[in-house]
Amino acid sequence: MGDNDPHMHKEATKLDPTIDFVAGTVAGLSSLFVGFPFDTVKVRFQDPNTASRYTSTANALSTIVKEERVSGLYKGITAPMFGCAVLNGIVFGTYGFLMRAQLQSHQREPTLLQTFIAGAGSGVVSSLVTCPTEHIKIRQQSTLGNSRLPSVWEITRDIYRQKGIRGLYRGYTPTAFRELGYGAYFLTYEAVSRSFRRRIEPSTTPKKSGALAREAEVELAAVPWWGVLLAGGLAGPASWIATFPADVLKTRMQTLPEQSKSSSVRGIVSAPREMGVIETAMHCYRKEGPRTFTAGLAPTMIRAVPVNIITFAAFELVVGLLTGRKQS
């Protein structure tokens, strides 16, 4: 870890690793409920079976509410809600592990490159949970109208009967690539946060600011609350810009499963056969052109700002409550 001073390490041991887990879970659940309607709209735009039904984000929101009521915007929320605790625990836990593995004894804080590597690594590991969870979620979100929504168990059982575990992990490669965006996510948050920090005198008691600074044990003044909100608001869009095409491919692969006479789940449109990542990308490009790879980007970017403001604000708030740290 960061400093050579043993007293700095003694303070670090007081931070129970479950704090990040609890804070991450609360933050994840908070942002999930706020941003899920926009996620549903994104999936509808990315699914070729439903994309033509809507003309804009606002139109999609109003149409879904009109045809399927408000509950239609929350179709598929069960799977990510149950996986939220595990997912956030993996992200923050893996991030901390990879950060500690990179830090040298002489470093007082991680470099932005180290922050990016730790974030990207945590994203790839988290995709082991994200892929099957989102696969199930997307199947539910693609169910139109007021027809009975297949349960998480029904969809899981149906996929497993057809393809086994491999079926649940369909689209894993683009999912893992998309989750590399966590590198940009944490890097942006840290870079913006640092612009609000000032070093304090070594003789004073160090104050820690956020999960990133606490991992590095840097002697920094706390980031003001509005700085946390700004950093979080910028981190979300930054994480999506570079990896969004991978998200489109993931959705396409997971919404067009191979046809099967044994399928018992209604409302799922099938394709003649499964296609790999490259074949799916080429097929989408030939049929719909380059704009295919930005389908659903508008609702995603709209969602990214408030969702990530809430994520980091909730995280910092819970950490502050559990550690007795005062917020500026």
PyMOL commands that set and color helices and strands:
alter all, ss='L'
color gray80, all
select helices_A, chain A and resi 6-12+17-46+51-53+57-68+70-74+78-102+112-141+152-163+165-168+172-179+181-194+210-216+225-241+244-255+277-288+290-294+297-323
alter helices_A, ss='H'
color red, helices_A
deselect
rebuild
show_as cartoon
